[in-house]
Amino acid sequence: MIIRVMGSIAVLAACGGFGFYFGGEIERRIRLLRQLRSSMLVLRGDLRYLRSSLPEAFEAAAAREQGELSLFFSGLAEQLNGRLAQSPEEAFRNASKKALSDTALRQQDIAMLIRFGSMLGQMDADMQQNAFDWYLEQLKELTETLCAEEKKHVTLSKSLGILAGIFLLVILL
């Protein structure tokens, strides 16, 4: 009997844990997108007012940031400084694959970042600023949409995790 109760608690805890994990992933994604947006605002300013080159601006961003974004920006600077990538798009693809693939960001978020990278380095300064404006607007819209749906999705994830545990208990017992 004690084994049955312990097993039931373990099933409920595991399913509930998955629900809370997926709810937390939504919150981490929003936090990372906001951090990315603020980094891009600073980068845009570095390029516009300080007239930094792309590798210099990415190195400065890597020094300012922490965690995944620091790795991403330092990878970008390394790709562009060492001429390891043939284009900014390839540098963005390589750096995001290396630093952002195991984060809360989804493939569509990374694809949008790579698309932004394809717009850099091929244009004059005004067009680069327009690319930054486009990307910042895309990030703002995405973040606002996610924030509006966040509470609903987080609650749903947590509830489904617990309900899945209860459902399994009913089936197993």
N, C-alpha and C positions, 0 to 999 in steps of 0.2 A: 504493500500500500504506500509506503514512504517513497519507494522508487517511482511509482506512478505519479505522485504529487511532485516529486523533484523533476521528473521528466516534463510534466505539464508546465511547471514554472520555467524550465529551460526553453520549451517551445514558445511560450508567450514572450519571454525575454528576447529570444532571437528574432522573432517576427516583429516585435515592437521596436527592437534595435534597428532593424532594416528600415522601418518606417521613419524613425527619427534620423537615421543616416541620410536618407533621400531628402527629407525635409531640410536638413542642414546643408546639403549640396546646393539647394536652391538659394539659400541665404549666402553661401560662400560664393556662388556665381555672381550674385548681385554685388557683393562687396568687391570682388575682383574686377568687375566691369566698371564700377565707380572709381576704383584705384587706377585702372587703365585710362579712363577718361581724364582724370586729373593729371596723370603723367603726360598725356598727349597735349593737354592745354599748356603745360610748362614747356614741352618740346617745341610746340608751335611758337611760343614766345622766344625760346632760344634761337630758333632759326630766323625768326622775323627781326628781332631787335639786336641780338648779339651777332647775327650773321655767322653762326657756327656752321661747320660742315655737318653732314649727317652722322659720320662716325663720332665726331666730337660731341654732338648733341646726345647721341645714344650712350656714350660713356658717362656723360654728366647725369643722364637719367638713371643709369645703372647705379651710380654712386648715391643718388637721392632715394631710390626705391629699396624695397626689401623683398626677400623671398623670390617667388616665381618671376615677378616682373623685373627684378634686378638681374636674374639669370637671363631673361629674355633680351633685355637691352644690352647687357654685356656681350651676349652671343651675337646680336646684330652688329655691334661695334667691331667685334672680332672678325666677323664675316666681311664687313666692308673695308676695314683697315688692312686685313691680310689679303684682300682680293680673292677670298676663297669662293665667293659667289660672283656670278657673272652679271647679276642685276640685283637691284634692291628687292624685287619680288622673290628671287631665289634666296636672298639673305633672310627675308621675313619667313619664308617657308622653312628653311633649315633651323632658324632660331626658335620658331614656334614649335616645330617638331621636337626639338631638344628640350625646351624649357616649359612649354605649356600643354603638352599632350596629356600629362597626368594631373591636371588641375580640374577645377569645377567648370571651366569653360567648355562649351559644347563645340562640336565641329563647325557649326554655322558661325559661331563667334570667331573662331580661328580663321575660317575662310574669309570673313569680312576683314579681318586684320591683314591677311595676305593680299587681299584685293587692294586695300589701302596702300600696302607696301609696293604694289605694282605701279601705283600712281606717283611714287616718289622717285627722285633721281633722274627722271626722264624729262622733266619739265623745268621751266624757269621758276623763279621764286614765287611769283604771283600764283601760278598754277599749283605749286606745292601748298601754298596757303589755302587755296580752294580745296585741295585734297584733304587737308587737315580739317577744314570746316565741314566738309562732307562727312568725314569719319566721326567727328565729334557729334554731329547731328544724329548720325546713325546710332552711336552709343547712347546718346541721350534718350532717343525714342525707345530703344530696346530696354534700357534701364527703367524708364517710366512704365512700360508695359509689364515688365517683370515685377516691379514694385506693386502695381495695381493688383496683380494676380498672386502675389507672394503669399499672403495670409491664407488665401483659399487653398493653394497648392500645398503649403506646408502642413496645414491642418488635415487636408485630405491624405497626404502621405503618412502622417503619424497615425491617423485613424485607420487607414487601410492596413498598416502594419499590425496594429493590435487586433483588428477584426480577422485578419488572415491567421493570426495565432489562435484565436478563439475557434475559428473554423476548423483548423487542423486538430485542435483538441477534441472537438465534437466528432470528427471523423475517426480519430485514433482511439478514443475512449468508447 
